Amino acid sequence: MNEQNSSFSIKEWNENDRPREKLIVKGKNSLSDAELIAVLVGSGNRNESAVALSKRILASVDHDINKLGRLSVKQLMTFKGIGEAKAVSIVAGLELGRRRKEDITPIPKINSSKDAYQLFDLVIGDLEHEEFWVLYLNNANKVLQQKQISVGGKTGTLVDVRVVFRNALEYGATSMIIAHNHPSGSVQPSTSDKELTQKLKQAGVSLDIKVLDHLIIGEKSYFSFADESIL
């Protein structure tokens, strides 16, 4: 069969070059990022192997796995050889990795805005739409629950104050840290961000539930209302 017209599936490669077999024989740590993605992809296209295709995809995001995790199914499907099923596999694989990281890096007690940022960044740091989350804390500033409150678009999300405090009462929280992300990357608070912060702070007074901070999460950076003394 003419090599140019053949389909470069993993099964057709030399055994030492097969990512799946390499993982089994040499272990997961022996695989490069491109080889791991190739396992998810399964096969390439008529002109390139799954590994070559994976390298091309990685190159498009400067070999940054976090940037790759932000690509949508539709964006991945723009690459020749990536159909919907393969795109879904990549997105699902990276999401599992993100969740595993979240599970193994708990911060049971919040001592600073940086501690809170590390928790929020895991869930909303790389999203292309806005989400609003709350950390519910006890008297010792230990995390009782991390809860998503709302999901919005690229420029905002609506927050129901009643839901925020209903959850606080359910979890027995005495304080909370609120946060949302800015997909634009800018972490400067808007007028509506400031108004929402004050609204939640005032609502907590009658229930004796303190809003300790409001974080705006950007790409690898954050803004803390408490640190800036504007809470």
Phi, psi and omega per residue, in radians:
M1 nan 2.369 3.120
N2 -1.124 2.215 -3.048
E3 -1.042 -0.623 -3.091
Q4 -1.158 -0.484 -3.087
N5 -1.712 -0.006 -3.097
S6 -1.552 2.745 3.094
S7 -1.607 2.156 -3.055
F8 -1.471 1.298 3.078
S9 -1.469 2.787 -3.110
I10 -1.033 -0.600 -3.093
K11 -1.110 -0.379 -3.076
E12 -1.575 -0.142 -3.106
W13 -1.386 2.862 2.951
N14 -1.011 2.446 -3.028
E15 -0.975 -0.648 -3.121
N16 -1.203 -0.304 -3.116
D17 -1.738 -0.026 -3.097
R18 -1.432 2.065 -3.104
P19 -1.004 -0.690 -3.119
R20 -1.119 -0.835 -3.142
E21 -1.166 -0.638 3.127
K22 -1.093 -0.696 3.121
L23 -1.112 -0.732 -3.119
I24 -1.183 -0.765 -3.047
V25 -1.407 -0.764 -3.026
K26 -1.836 -0.177 3.129
G27 1.693 2.753 -3.068
K28 -1.102 -0.531 -3.100
N29 -1.246 -0.235 -3.127
S30 -1.404 -0.242 -3.082
L31 -1.542 2.452 3.044
S32 -1.334 2.965 3.097
D33 -1.015 -0.738 -3.120
A34 -1.119 -0.663 -3.139
E35 -1.217 -0.649 3.096
L36 -1.123 -0.737 3.105
I37 -1.157 -0.633 3.125
A38 -1.079 -0.594 3.084
V39 -1.097 -0.698 3.110
L40 -1.203 -0.681 -3.103
V41 -1.233 -0.753 3.091
G42 1.569 -0.843 -3.129
S43 -2.664 2.772 3.141
G44 -1.650 -2.550 3.071
N45 -2.048 -2.929 -3.051
R46 -1.157 -0.372 -3.040
N47 -1.961 -0.117 -3.119
E48 -2.650 2.688 -3.139
S49 -1.352 2.980 3.106
A50 -1.094 -0.639 3.121
V51 -1.180 -0.762 3.115
A52 -1.094 -0.726 3.095
L53 -1.091 -0.748 -3.140
S54 -1.141 -0.668 3.097
K55 -1.108 -0.662 3.138
R56 -1.164 -0.716 3.109
I57 -1.121 -0.766 3.133
L58 -1.106 -0.677 3.138
A59 -1.085 -0.580 -3.112
S60 -1.181 -0.352 3.123
V61 -2.014 0.440 3.105
D62 1.018 0.553 3.106
H63 1.055 0.492 3.141
D64 -1.789 1.933 -3.104
I65 -1.091 -0.594 3.123
N66 -1.121 -0.690 3.093
K67 -1.173 -0.666 3.106
L68 -1.076 -0.668 3.137
G69 -1.139 -0.295 3.136
R70 -1.570 -0.156 3.137
L71 -1.279 2.427 3.121
S72 -1.498 2.984 3.087
V73 -1.022 -0.771 -3.127
K74 -1.120 -0.689 3.123
Q75 -1.148 -0.703 3.115
L76 -1.162 -0.562 -3.121
M77 -1.243 -0.134 3.082
T78 -1.318 -0.256 3.106
F79 -1.444 2.261 3.120
K80 -1.048 2.225 -3.129
G81 1.754 -0.137 3.109
I82 -1.909 1.841 3.058
G83 -1.602 -3.028 -3.087
E84 -1.080 -0.763 -3.100
A85 -1.088 -0.753 3.139
K86 -1.199 -0.682 3.116
A87 -1.093 -0.746 3.123
V88 -1.101 -0.695 3.131
S89 -1.080 -0.744 3.130
I90 -1.127 -0.831 -3.131
V91 -1.065 -0.772 -3.119
A92 -1.148 -0.719 -3.141
G93 -1.094 -0.767 3.140
L94 -1.209 -0.609 3.111
E95 -1.162 -0.673 3.075
L96 -1.087 -0.714 3.103
G97 -1.075 -0.719 3.129
R98 -1.123 -0.752 -3.130
R99 -1.172 -0.624 3.112
R100 -1.129 -0.716 3.103
K101 -1.084 -0.684 3.125
E102 -1.102 -0.710 -3.085
D103 -1.242 -0.544 -3.046
I104 -1.685 -0.001 3.123
T105 -2.165 1.005 -3.132
P106 -1.316 2.572 2.995
I107 -2.080 1.680 -3.016
P108 -1.191 -0.404 -3.108
K109 -2.292 2.372 -3.122
I110 -1.729 2.031 3.138
N111 -1.909 -0.213 -3.099
S112 -2.785 2.971 3.097
S113 -1.117 -0.519 3.132
K114 -1.137 -0.669 3.096
D115 -1.061 -0.791 -3.141
A116 -1.151 -0.715 3.130
Y117 -1.021 -0.739 -3.110
Q118 -1.073 -0.611 3.100
L119 -1.287 -0.807 -3.118
F120 -1.177 -0.640 -3.099
D121 -1.068 -0.546 -3.141
L122 -1.127 -0.535 -3.045
V123 -1.821 -0.459 -3.097
I124 -2.277 0.056 -3.061
G125 -1.166 -0.422 -3.061
D126 -2.137 0.399 -3.117
L127 -1.470 2.696 3.097
E128 -1.765 0.154 3.048
H129 -2.391 2.840 -3.111
E130 -1.481 2.473 3.003
E131 -2.379 2.613 3.125
F132 -2.019 2.217 -3.083
W133 -2.241 2.788 3.099
V134 -2.363 2.384 2.941
L135 -1.708 2.090 3.106
Y136 -1.688 2.213 -3.016
L137 -2.106 2.752 3.028
N138 -1.697 -2.971 -3.098
N139 -1.083 -0.457 -3.124
A140 -1.631 0.197 -3.115
N141 1.108 0.446 3.033
K142 -1.521 2.500 -3.065
V143 -1.310 2.126 3.063
L144 -1.587 -0.632 -3.109
Q145 -2.862 2.524 3.000
Q146 -2.007 2.045 -2.923
K147 -2.241 2.322 2.998
Q148 -1.393 2.279 -3.123
I149 -1.767 -0.733 -3.112
S150 -2.708 2.772 3.105
V151 -2.212 2.341 -3.126
G152 -2.236 -2.664 3.139
G153 -1.789 -2.697 -3.099
K154 -1.301 -0.371 -3.023
T155 -2.034 0.005 3.121
G156 2.979 2.934 3.074
T157 -2.593 2.508 -3.126
L158 -1.488 2.498 -3.109
V159 -2.177 2.182 3.094
D160 -1.617 1.911 -3.107
V161 -1.010 -0.630 -3.126
R162 -1.087 -0.687 3.126
V163 -1.154 -0.717 -3.141
V164 -0.997 -0.819 -3.070
F165 -1.472 -0.431 3.026
R166 -1.091 -0.742 3.087
N167 -1.111 -0.708 -3.131
A168 -1.044 -0.746 3.119
L169 -1.184 -0.659 3.137
E170 -1.117 -0.699 -3.103
Y171 -1.509 -0.124 -3.112
G172 1.267 0.541 -3.102
A173 -1.353 2.534 3.064
T174 -1.878 -0.185 3.086
S175 -2.731 2.972 3.140
M176 -2.671 2.761 2.996
I177 -2.176 2.160 -3.107
I178 -1.769 2.736 -3.125
A179 -2.778 2.622 2.962
H180 -2.569 2.847 -3.096
N181 -1.851 2.724 3.025
H182 -2.019 1.804 3.138
P183 -1.012 -0.412 3.140
S184 -1.160 -0.368 -3.113
G185 1.742 -0.441 3.106
S186 -1.294 2.360 -3.120
V187 -1.861 0.140 3.119
Q188 -1.258 2.317 -3.106
P189 -1.252 2.488 3.075
S190 -1.542 3.012 3.090
T191 -1.050 -0.718 3.131
S192 -1.160 -0.572 3.085
D193 -1.104 -0.750 -3.135
K194 -1.179 -0.712 -3.140
E195 -1.140 -0.717 3.122
L196 -1.119 -0.698 3.135
T197 -1.040 -0.814 -3.140
Q198 -1.172 -0.638 3.124
K199 -1.097 -0.781 3.132
L200 -1.214 -0.683 3.132
K201 -1.076 -0.791 -3.131
Q202 -1.176 -0.649 3.133
A203 -1.141 -0.529 -3.118
G204 -1.345 -0.329 -3.094
V205 -1.062 -0.840 -3.092
S206 -1.179 -0.431 -3.139
L207 -1.697 -0.018 -3.105
D208 1.004 0.705 3.068
I209 -2.082 1.978 -3.017
K210 -1.475 2.439 2.955
V211 -1.645 1.829 -3.036
L212 -1.363 -0.535 -3.091
D213 -2.881 2.788 2.998
H214 -2.275 2.079 -3.140
L215 -1.846 2.400 2.978
I216 -1.877 2.096 -3.039
I217 -1.717 2.172 3.048
G218 -2.018 -2.910 3.120
E219 -1.399 1.830 3.121
K220 1.149 0.419 3.075
S221 -2.743 2.906 3.133
Y222 -2.687 2.855 3.076
F223 -2.127 2.294 -3.139
S224 -1.987 2.098 3.078
F225 -1.070 -0.686 -3.121
A226 -1.167 -0.791 -3.133
D227 -1.081 -0.572 -3.112
E228 -1.587 0.052 3.079
S229 1.017 0.694 3.105
I230 -2.146 0.317 3.129
L231 -1.336 nan nan
